[in-house]
Amino acid sequence: MIIQVNTDNSIEGNRELAREIETAVRNSLERFGGQITRVEVHLSDDNSDKKSGTKDKSCLLEARLAGLQPIAVSHQAEAMEQAVDGAVDKLVRSIDATLGKLDNR
């Protein structure tokens, strides 16, 4: 599984941040094994110019499953870690639902 982390201009995209996010995503999705070929992570700070506000950190995850359409989810929170955790939880549920529907066929 390839995991690519992208950030907007207002977030400092360093290697440590990318490594932490990659580890969190990989650990959460490892049970899906080879079914996921790629995950793209997009991090943004929606009102970085104002430097305040609630739920202004955003994480969008797009997972590409072998032979299926991509699945995209997003989550907003006050802290980037919370946004990533929320998006990962949503992605796991969405992949479970998608693969569950395929198993029922």
VMD Tcl script that draws the C-alpha trace (Angstrom):
set ca {
  {0.00 0.00 0.00}
  {1.36 3.37 -1.04}
  {0.54 6.29 1.26}
  {1.08 9.83 -0.03}
  {0.74 12.81 2.32}
  {-0.06 16.24 0.84}
  {-0.40 19.52 2.73}
  {-1.64 22.97 1.79}
  {0.58 26.05 2.02}
  {-0.43 26.81 5.60}
  {0.79 23.50 7.05}
  {4.45 22.70 7.43}
  {4.76 19.32 5.74}
  {7.84 17.83 7.37}
  {9.01 14.23 7.29}
  {8.09 13.58 10.91}
  {4.47 14.63 10.33}
  {4.29 12.49 7.19}
  {5.77 9.49 9.00}
  {3.29 9.79 11.89}
  {0.34 10.02 9.52}
  {1.59 7.15 7.36}
  {1.95 4.95 10.44}
  {-1.54 5.79 11.71}
  {-3.13 5.15 8.31}
  {-1.17 1.94 7.68}
  {-1.97 0.51 11.14}
  {-5.68 1.26 10.75}
  {-5.94 -0.20 7.26}
  {-3.57 -3.18 7.51}
  {-6.41 -5.69 7.90}
  {-7.54 -4.91 4.36}
  {-4.21 -6.25 3.10}
  {-3.57 -6.05 -0.60}
  {-7.06 -4.78 -1.41}
  {-5.91 -1.17 -0.96}
  {-3.32 -0.11 -3.48}
  {-2.93 3.56 -2.57}
  {-4.08 6.11 0.01}
  {-3.75 9.85 -0.53}
  {-3.88 12.13 2.51}
  {-4.67 15.83 2.04}
  {-4.20 18.07 5.09}
  {-5.34 21.67 5.25}
  {-5.93 24.53 7.65}
  {-9.17 26.11 6.46}
  {-8.73 29.50 8.12}
  {-4.98 29.73 8.61}
  {-5.00 33.44 7.82}
  {-7.20 34.13 10.88}
  {-5.15 31.92 13.22}
  {-8.19 31.02 15.27}
  {-11.47 29.21 15.06}
  {-12.84 25.83 15.84}
  {-12.71 22.80 13.62}
  {-10.46 24.51 11.10}
  {-8.08 21.59 10.52}
  {-9.19 19.28 7.74}
  {-8.09 15.82 6.59}
  {-9.30 14.28 3.34}
  {-8.43 10.65 2.66}
  {-8.81 8.94 -0.70}
  {-8.30 5.19 -0.82}
  {-7.93 3.30 -4.06}
  {-9.09 -0.28 -3.86}
  {-8.01 -2.79 -6.48}
  {-10.64 -2.97 -9.22}
  {-13.02 -0.48 -7.56}
  {-13.76 3.22 -7.64}
  {-11.80 5.34 -5.13}
  {-13.37 5.99 -1.73}
  {-13.00 9.50 -0.29}
  {-13.83 10.75 3.21}
  {-13.01 13.89 5.16}
  {-13.10 15.10 8.73}
  {-12.65 18.49 10.37}
  {-11.46 19.10 13.93}
  {-9.68 21.60 16.15}
  {-6.34 19.74 15.93}
  {-4.74 18.01 12.97}
  {-4.31 14.74 14.89}
  {-8.05 14.68 15.63}
  {-8.87 15.42 11.99}
  {-6.66 12.54 10.81}
  {-8.09 10.11 13.40}
  {-11.66 11.05 12.48}
  {-11.01 10.66 8.76}
  {-9.29 7.30 9.27}
  {-12.27 6.04 11.31}
  {-14.66 7.13 8.55}
  {-12.49 5.50 5.89}
  {-12.39 2.17 7.74}
  {-16.19 2.16 8.07}
  {-16.62 3.09 4.41}
  {-14.24 0.38 3.19}
  {-15.96 -2.17 5.45}
  {-19.32 -1.22 3.96}
  {-18.05 -1.34 0.39}
  {-16.33 -4.69 0.75}
  {-19.28 -6.08 2.73}
  {-21.60 -5.27 -0.17}
  {-19.28 -7.07 -2.58}
  {-19.18 -10.16 -0.32}
  {-22.99 -10.31 -0.35}
  {-23.07 -10.64 -4.14}
}
mol new
graphics top color blue
foreach p $ca { graphics top sphere $p radius 0.5 }
foreach p [lrange $ca 0 end-1] q [lrange $ca 1 end] { graphics top cylinder $p $q radius 0.2 }
display resetview
